[in-house]
């Protein structure tokens, strides 16, 4: 069971052969995404130079895939994951440690709050995150319950 991150959804929308082949190989294995990725895809449409064309493609994609919401259980995992990330990668103690923001320790290393939400939903549902973002490997290093892989060549 898999939750696709935005980069893999975008590749799938563009008919990337690596992604479509993997889906064929998986057969009936459940593949879904989440509300966070839906929002990121919608943002991409809004910023697109070919807004109408891309809106049709994104709408078609979203109508054919299950989208998991952010619920209370996922929110609980988000809190645990975020604490572990800050404890692992942030300052050790004191006033700075209490006030650290994920963006100050994550962006340059490749993860954001959205990534934490995606990871939380995946852990909550027992899914593997599928992404080419290396930040998920760092999240997994801090929170071992996360399963992560990519379907794109290195």
DRENPA-122278 format. One record per residue: residue in one letter; chain; x, y, z of N, C-alpha, C in turn. Coordinates in nm, 3 decimals, decimal comma. Last residue first. Layout:
BEGIN
   r   c       n.X       n.Y       n.Z      ca.X      ca.Y      ca.Z       c.X       c.Y       c.Z
   A   A         X         Y         Z         X         Y         Z         X         Y         Z
...
END
This chain:
BEGIN
   r   c       n.X       n.Y       n.Z      ca.X      ca.Y      ca.Z       c.X       c.Y       c.Z
   X   A     1,770     0,682    -0,996     1,855     0,777    -0,922     1,921     0,877    -1,012
   X   A     1,437     0,648    -1,129     1,579     0,613    -1,127     1,660     0,721    -1,057
   X   A     1,149     0,633    -0,914     1,224     0,699    -1,021     1,370     0,655    -1,013
   X   A     1,013     0,556    -0,700     0,994     0,474    -0,821     1,066     0,535    -0,939
   X   A     1,128     0,535    -0,364     1,106     0,612    -0,485     1,089     0,514    -0,602
   X   A     1,004     0,497    -0,025     1,077     0,453    -0,144     1,049     0,548    -0,259
   X   A     0,948     0,439     0,322     0,970     0,533     0,213     1,043     0,465     0,098
   X   A     0,780     0,427     0,629     0,836     0,351     0,517     0,839     0,444     0,396
   X   A     0,816     0,520     0,964     0,789     0,563     0,827     0,856     0,468     0,728
   X   A     0,918     0,435     1,201     0,793     0,374     1,157     0,756     0,414     1,014
   X   A     1,144     0,589     1,267     1,162     0,463     1,195     1,034     0,395     1,149
   X   A     1,233     0,890     1,247     1,106     0,826     1,287     1,094     0,696     1,209
   X   A     1,481     0,962     1,152     1,441     1,011     1,284     1,317     0,940     1,337
   X   A     1,489     0,836     0,907     1,602     0,817     0,998     1,567     0,862     1,140
   X   A     1,256     0,940     0,790     1,260     0,799     0,829     1,375     0,771     0,928
   X   A     1,350     1,197     0,737     1,238     1,180     0,829     1,238     1,035     0,881
   X   A     1,547     1,133     0,552     1,586     1,195     0,679     1,475     1,185     0,782
   X   A     1,388     1,035     0,348     1,488     0,946     0,407     1,534     1,002     0,542
   X   A     1,247     1,263     0,284     1,175     1,153     0,348     1,271     1,050     0,409
   X   A     1,432     1,422     0,154     1,394     1,458     0,289     1,319     1,346     0,361
   X   A     1,449     1,349    -0,107     1,541     1,284    -0,012     1,508     1,318     0,132
   X   A     1,178     1,295    -0,307     1,236     1,391    -0,211     1,322     1,316    -0,110
   X   A     1,044     1,123    -0,457     1,184     1,140    -0,494     1,252     1,244    -0,404
   X   A     0,820     0,888    -0,301     0,865     1,024    -0,332     1,008     1,022    -0,380
   X   A     0,582     0,726    -0,134     0,658     0,715    -0,257     0,691     0,856    -0,303
   X   A     0,538     0,588     0,184     0,545     0,711     0,104     0,631     0,684    -0,018
   X   A     0,337     0,313     0,260     0,473     0,356     0,226     0,462     0,485     0,146
   X   A     0,090     0,293     0,524     0,132     0,299     0,385     0,280     0,336     0,375
   X   A    -0,053     0,303     0,759     0,030     0,186     0,733     0,079     0,178     0,589
   X   A    -0,187     0,529     0,829    -0,260     0,433     0,746    -0,181     0,306     0,719
   X   A     0,012     0,662     0,978    -0,119     0,635     1,037    -0,193     0,525     0,961
   X   A     0,213     0,692     0,786     0,236     0,609     0,905     0,103     0,568     0,967
   X   A     0,079     0,867     0,604     0,128     0,736     0,562     0,149     0,643     0,681
   X   A     0,032     1,090     0,766    -0,082     1,018     0,708    -0,039     0,878     0,666
   X   A     0,300     1,161     0,821     0,207     1,126     0,929     0,087     1,048     0,877
   X   A     0,401     1,225     0,567     0,458     1,113     0,643     0,362     1,067     0,752
   X   A     0,245     1,451     0,518     0,236     1,335     0,428     0,288     1,211     0,499
   X   A     0,339     1,616     0,727     0,197     1,577     0,721     0,179     1,454     0,633
   X   A     0,606     1,643     0,651     0,573     1,580     0,779     0,428     1,534     0,783
   X   A     0,576     1,780     0,410     0,634     1,645     0,409     0,602     1,571     0,539
   X   A     0,478     2,021     0,512     0,392     1,938     0,426     0,445     1,795     0,420
   X   A     0,705     2,117     0,644     0,590     2,074     0,723     0,496     1,987     0,639
   X   A     0,977     1,974     0,453     0,895     2,085     0,500     0,784     2,029     0,589
   X   A     1,313     1,892     0,354     1,177     1,859     0,397     1,109     1,981     0,456
   X   A     1,586     1,949     0,270     1,490     1,886     0,182     1,360     1,839     0,241
   X   A     1,770     2,100     0,396     1,796     1,957     0,394     1,687     1,881     0,319
   X   A     1,665     2,350     0,386     1,794     2,329     0,321     1,830     2,182     0,311
   X   A     1,422     2,301     0,534     1,423     2,338     0,394     1,557     2,313     0,326
   X   A     1,464     2,226     0,812     1,423     2,133     0,708     1,447     2,177     0,566
   X   A     1,514     2,405     1,007     1,601     2,287     1,004     1,571     2,197     0,885
   X   A     1,333     2,605     0,964     1,472     2,643     0,991     1,567     2,523     0,990
   X   A     1,090     2,481     0,935     1,149     2,544     0,817     1,295     2,584     0,839
   X   A     1,031     2,406     1,196     1,072     2,302     1,100     1,139     2,366     0,979
   X   A     1,164     2,620     1,444     1,060     2,592     1,344     1,116     2,492     1,244
   X   A     1,233     2,648     1,791     1,277     2,613     1,656     1,156     2,580     1,567
   X   A     1,183     2,701     2,056     1,123     2,790     1,956     1,158     2,754     1,812
   X   A     1,324     2,520     2,207     1,179     2,529     2,227     1,112     2,609     2,117
   X   A     1,589     2,571     2,127     1,527     2,441     2,098     1,376     2,447     2,110
   X   A     1,630     2,827     2,235     1,633     2,807     2,090     1,564     2,677     2,052
   X   A     1,628     2,776     2,512     1,525     2,859     2,452     1,516     2,839     2,301
   X   A     1,748     2,434     2,554     1,736     2,576     2,581     1,626     2,645     2,504
   X   A     1,904     2,198     2,326     1,831     2,239     2,445     1,819     2,389     2,453
   X   A     1,995     2,127     2,061     1,979     2,029     2,168     1,892     2,075     2,283
   X   A     1,843     2,222     1,749     1,933     2,248     1,861     1,897     2,160     1,980
   X   A     1,737     1,945     1,529     1,739     2,082     1,579     1,839     2,101     1,691
   X   A     1,728     1,677     1,465     1,802     1,767     1,376     1,812     1,911     1,426
   X   A     1,593     1,542     1,677     1,704     1,480     1,604     1,790     1,582     1,531
   X   A     1,393     1,712     1,767     1,488     1,654     1,863     1,612     1,600     1,794
   X   A     1,260     1,757     1,525     1,324     1,870     1,594     1,426     1,819     1,696
   X   A     1,174     1,494     1,472     1,257     1,567     1,376     1,332     1,680     1,446
   X   A     1,014     1,442     1,695     1,133     1,360     1,671     1,227     1,429     1,573
   X   A     0,811     1,631     1,660     0,895     1,636     1,780     1,024     1,558     1,757
   X   A     0,705     1,538     1,417     0,767     1,671     1,424     0,857     1,683     1,546
   X   A     0,603     1,288     1,498     0,709     1,296     1,397     0,781     1,430     1,406
   X   A     0,406     1,365     1,684     0,517     1,277     1,723     0,634     1,289     1,626
   X   A     0,237     1,524     1,524     0,300     1,579     1,644     0,420     1,496     1,688
   X   A     0,160     1,332     1,332     0,231     1,453     1,292     0,306     1,513     1,411
   X   A     0,011     1,156     1,489     0,140     1,113     1,434     0,224     1,233     1,391
   X   A    -0,211     1,325     1,534    -0,132     1,276     1,647     0,006     1,228     1,601
   X   A    -0,303     1,353     1,273    -0,253     1,471     1,344    -0,170     1,431     1,466
   X   A    -0,394     1,096     1,226    -0,279     1,145     1,150    -0,219     1,267     1,218
   X   A    -0,612     1,103     1,406    -0,505     1,005     1,424    -0,378     1,047     1,349
   X   A    -0,777     1,308     1,300    -0,717     1,319     1,434    -0,600     1,225     1,454
   X   A    -0,679     1,348     0,951    -0,775     1,323     1,059    -0,702     1,330     1,193
   X   A    -0,655     1,454     0,637    -0,586     1,472     0,765    -0,694     1,452     0,871
   X   A    -0,766     1,198     0,401    -0,769     1,329     0,468    -0,672     1,335     0,585
   X   A    -0,656     1,042     0,104    -0,676     1,033     0,249    -0,673     1,171     0,311
   X   A    -0,798     0,966    -0,192    -0,727     1,076    -0,125    -0,759     1,068     0,024
   X   A    -0,771     0,743    -0,464    -0,822     0,769    -0,329    -0,733     0,874    -0,262
   X   A    -0,811     0,851    -0,800    -0,724     0,802    -0,693    -0,786     0,835    -0,558
   X   A    -0,953     0,976    -1,003    -0,924     0,834    -1,015    -0,838     0,776    -0,905
   X   A    -0,970     1,244    -0,966    -1,097     1,170    -0,965    -1,074     1,019    -0,969
   X   A    -0,708     1,326    -0,997    -0,765     1,324    -0,863    -0,896     1,245    -0,857
   X   A    -0,681     1,310    -1,283    -0,599     1,229    -1,193    -0,665     1,213    -1,056
   X   A    -0,868     1,505    -1,361    -0,881     1,366    -1,407    -0,803     1,272    -1,315
   X   A    -0,756     1,731    -1,242    -0,890     1,686    -1,204    -0,912     1,541    -1,243
   X   A    -0,513     1,745    -1,384    -0,512     1,722    -1,239    -0,648     1,672    -1,192
   X   A    -0,608     1,793    -1,646    -0,524     1,677    -1,616    -0,526     1,643    -1,468
   X   A    -0,750     2,035    -1,610    -0,818     1,916    -1,663    -0,739     1,790    -1,628
   X   A    -0,541     2,199    -1,525    -0,654     2,174    -1,436    -0,732     2,050    -1,481
   X   A    -0,380     2,212    -1,751    -0,332     2,139    -1,633    -0,444     2,110    -1,534
   X   A    -0,545     2,368    -1,917    -0,498     2,236    -1,960    -0,456     2,152    -1,839
   X   A    -0,570     2,603    -1,761    -0,687     2,524    -1,798    -0,649     2,382    -1,838
   X   A    -0,292     2,692    -1,728    -0,381     2,662    -1,616    -0,498     2,571    -1,656
   X   A    -0,021     2,713    -1,821    -0,128     2,646    -1,897    -0,234     2,597    -1,798
   X   A     0,136     2,818    -1,628     0,115     2,902    -1,746     0,003     2,845    -1,833
   X   A     0,042     2,762    -1,287     0,077     2,714    -1,420     0,050     2,818    -1,528
   X   A    -0,049     2,812    -1,036     0,074     2,880    -1,078     0,113     2,850    -1,223
   X   A    -0,268     2,642    -1,015    -0,288     2,787    -1,002    -0,167     2,866    -1,052
   X   A    -0,139     2,394    -1,030    -0,232     2,436    -1,136    -0,248     2,587    -1,133
   X   A     0,000     2,397    -0,788     0,075     2,391    -0,913    -0,012     2,434    -1,031
   X   A    -0,216     2,393    -0,611    -0,128     2,509    -0,614    -0,049     2,512    -0,745
   X   A    -0,308     2,134    -0,663    -0,394     2,249    -0,692    -0,311     2,378    -0,700
   X   A    -0,091     1,989    -0,561    -0,125     1,980    -0,704    -0,213     2,097    -0,747
   X   A    -0,112     2,061    -0,291     0,009     2,097    -0,366    -0,016     2,089    -0,517
   X   A    -0,363     1,947    -0,229    -0,342     2,091    -0,219    -0,221     2,137    -0,297
   X   A    -0,299     1,676    -0,267    -0,405     1,738    -0,346    -0,387     1,890    -0,346
   X   A    -0,112     1,647    -0,063    -0,067     1,639    -0,202    -0,172     1,700    -0,294
   X   A    -0,289     1,667     0,152    -0,177     1,760     0,141    -0,127     1,764    -0,003
   X   A    -0,465     1,453     0,120    -0,515     1,590     0,104    -0,402     1,691     0,088
   X   A    -0,290     1,190    -0,060    -0,352     1,251     0,057    -0,390     1,396     0,028
   X   A    -0,320     0,883    -0,246    -0,246     1,002    -0,209    -0,319     1,064    -0,090
   X   A    -0,264     0,534    -0,328    -0,348     0,649    -0,296    -0,259     0,773    -0,284
   X   A    -0,288     0,204    -0,416    -0,207     0,324    -0,433    -0,301     0,443    -0,415
   X   A    -0,297    -0,138    -0,343    -0,359    -0,007    -0,322    -0,256     0,105    -0,334
   X   A    -0,243    -0,376    -0,595    -0,195    -0,315    -0,472    -0,251    -0,173    -0,461
   X   A    -0,308    -0,500    -0,833    -0,419    -0,450    -0,750    -0,374    -0,391    -0,616
   X   A    -0,012    -0,424    -0,993    -0,143    -0,486    -1,011    -0,248    -0,421    -0,923
   X   A     0,249    -0,348    -0,996     0,184    -0,363    -0,866     0,047    -0,430    -0,876
   X   A     0,309    -0,317    -1,265     0,372    -0,427    -1,192     0,302    -0,453    -1,058
   X   A     0,169    -0,080    -1,315     0,130    -0,204    -1,383     0,184    -0,325    -1,308
   X   A     0,321     0,094    -1,158     0,180     0,072    -1,125     0,128    -0,055    -1,191
   X   A     0,564     0,080    -1,296     0,557     0,034    -1,157     0,412     0,006    -1,118
   X   A     0,487     0,200    -1,538     0,533     0,060    -1,536     0,522     0,004    -1,395
   X   A     0,428     0,460    -1,454     0,321     0,377    -1,510     0,360     0,230    -1,511
   X   A     0,685     0,541    -1,368     0,573     0,535    -1,274     0,463     0,444    -1,328
   X   A     0,838     0,528    -1,602     0,883     0,460    -1,480     0,766     0,439    -1,383
   X   A     0,700     0,694    -1,783     0,703     0,549    -1,806     0,749     0,471    -1,682
   X   A     0,474     0,946    -1,702     0,612     0,901    -1,691     0,615     0,748    -1,698
   X   A     0,236     1,097    -1,747     0,256     0,964    -1,807     0,402     0,919    -1,808
   X   A     0,187     1,319    -1,600     0,260     1,340    -1,727     0,292     1,207    -1,798
   X   A     0,077     1,202    -1,377    -0,010     1,287    -1,460     0,053     1,309    -1,597
   X   A     0,314     1,091    -1,278     0,206     1,004    -1,325     0,110     1,080    -1,415
   X   A     0,452     1,321    -1,204     0,508     1,233    -1,307     0,402     1,140    -1,364
   X   A     0,278     1,411    -1,004     0,305     1,494    -1,122     0,360     1,411    -1,237
   X   A     0,302     1,199    -0,822     0,172     1,229    -0,883     0,191     1,311    -1,010
   X   A     0,569     1,231    -0,753     0,529     1,109    -0,824     0,391     1,126    -0,887
   X   A     0,559     1,482    -0,626     0,647     1,463    -0,743     0,610     1,337    -0,821
   X   A     0,374     1,443    -0,413     0,342     1,531    -0,525     0,429     1,504    -0,646
   X   A     0,362     1,094    -0,318     0,394     1,234    -0,294     0,368     1,313    -0,423
   X   A     0,135     0,831    -0,271     0,221     0,904    -0,364     0,238     1,048    -0,319
   X   A     0,130     0,569    -0,060     0,082     0,706    -0,072     0,183     0,780    -0,159
   X   A     0,053     0,218    -0,086     0,141     0,333    -0,110     0,064     0,463    -0,109
   X   A     0,084    -0,117     0,000     0,000     0,000     0,000     0,089     0,123     0,000
END
